[in-house]
Amino acid sequence: MDAFEYESVVLRAVTGPTIRPGGLTLTDRAVGFCSFPSGARLLDVGCGAGATVEHLRSRYGFAAGGVDISRRLIAEALVRNPALPLAEGRAEALPVEGESLDGIFCECVLSIVEEPHGALAEFRRALRSGGFLVLSDMYDREASARGELEKRLSESGFSILLREDHTPLLRELAARLVLTHGSLEGVWCNAGGCVAGARSGYYLLIARKD
Ligand SMILES: C[S@@+](CC[C@H](N)C(=O)[O-])C[C@H]1O[C@@H](n2cnc3c(N)ncnc32)[C@H](O)[C@@H]1O
């Protein structure tokens, strides 16, 4: 599944404005874990239809913005809330100054980014020292992809503070997609595997820039 298939009407009818397993559950879990300063400067990379940005601003009062490669999803978010600071952009070339962010959220995005290593380098560039990186995504529970990511993060100057498995949220989304669509055929597969695959899992990982 490429980036633009996340605009799919079938998928969006089930996920709504959060295009990922668990809706805002893991976003709130991450905010509860990270000690963000009041009014923290946060960026949601691959923000899709802007639900997390809206939530981080309205519920927590953070100075949150978002970037996404999809012009259509950004436009949809701005129709819903024209005040949101969203921009078209790529994870591999963030439109922000170096060391300018207290936190980056990247929810269900990294496994489909074309150059994930370039994206991680960008996250490191954009975060201030001590800034938090919040990643949630699908992974293959029988492969070492998650281990490789953690190794890459450590090599890139991040300390991993939290790693949790949230595969039940993926199963719940798969069940809702089947109930609505009849099957999962062509609805959601990516580098981490099919949303319903027995090997597919979902993780939350929080790291801090050293
Ligand atoms: C599964 S959706 C998740 C969207 C949003 N994070 C959410 O959870 O609702 C994946 C998103 O990643 C975006 N995307 C894919 N590749 C990207 C890239 N290289 N840079 C920025 N966004 C990207 C897609 O356009 C899509 O909005």
The ligand as a MOL file (V3000), in Angstrom:
LIG
                    3D

  0  0  0     0  0            999 V3000
M  V30 BEGIN CTAB
M  V30 COUNTS 27 29 0 0 0
M  V30 BEGIN ATOM
M  V30 1 C -1.5010 5.1540 7.9370 0
M  V30 2 S -1.5050 6.8450 7.5190 0 CHG=1
M  V30 3 C -1.3160 7.5820 9.1440 0
M  V30 4 C -1.7040 9.0280 9.1620 0
M  V30 5 C -1.6910 9.6680 10.5580 0
M  V30 6 N -0.3960 9.5720 11.1930 0
M  V30 7 C -2.7160 8.9970 11.4300 0
M  V30 8 O -2.3050 8.1560 12.2200 0
M  V30 9 O -3.9060 9.2790 11.2770 0 CHG=-1
M  V30 10 C 0.1300 7.0840 6.8250 0
M  V30 11 C 0.3980 8.5210 6.4620 0
M  V30 12 O 1.7590 8.6800 6.1020 0
M  V30 13 C 1.8270 9.6330 5.0670 0
M  V30 14 N 3.1520 9.4900 4.4370 0
M  V30 15 C 3.6310 8.4480 3.7200 0
M  V30 16 N 4.9050 8.6590 3.3560 0
M  V30 17 C 5.2520 9.8660 3.8820 0
M  V30 18 C 6.4550 10.6390 3.8540 0
M  V30 19 N 7.5560 10.2090 3.2190 0
M  V30 20 N 6.4740 11.8230 4.4910 0
M  V30 21 C 5.3580 12.2760 5.1200 0
M  V30 22 N 4.1860 11.5980 5.1770 0
M  V30 23 C 4.1370 10.4010 4.5620 0
M  V30 24 C 0.6220 9.2710 4.2150 0
M  V30 25 O 0.2490 10.2890 3.3290 0
M  V30 26 C -0.4180 9.0110 5.2910 0
M  V30 27 O -1.0980 10.1890 5.6600 0
M  V30 END ATOM
M  V30 BEGIN BOND
M  V30 1 1 1 2
M  V30 2 1 2 3
M  V30 3 1 2 10
M  V30 4 1 3 4
M  V30 5 1 4 5
M  V30 6 1 5 6
M  V30 7 1 5 7
M  V30 8 2 7 8
M  V30 9 1 7 9
M  V30 10 1 10 11
M  V30 11 1 11 12
M  V30 12 1 11 26
M  V30 13 1 12 13
M  V30 14 1 13 14
M  V30 15 1 13 24
M  V30 16 1 14 15
M  V30 17 1 14 23
M  V30 18 2 15 16
M  V30 19 1 16 17
M  V30 20 1 17 18
M  V30 21 2 17 23
M  V30 22 1 18 19
M  V30 23 2 18 20
M  V30 24 1 20 21
M  V30 25 2 21 22
M  V30 26 1 22 23
M  V30 27 1 24 25
M  V30 28 1 24 26
M  V30 29 1 26 27
M  V30 END BOND
M  V30 END CTAB
M  END
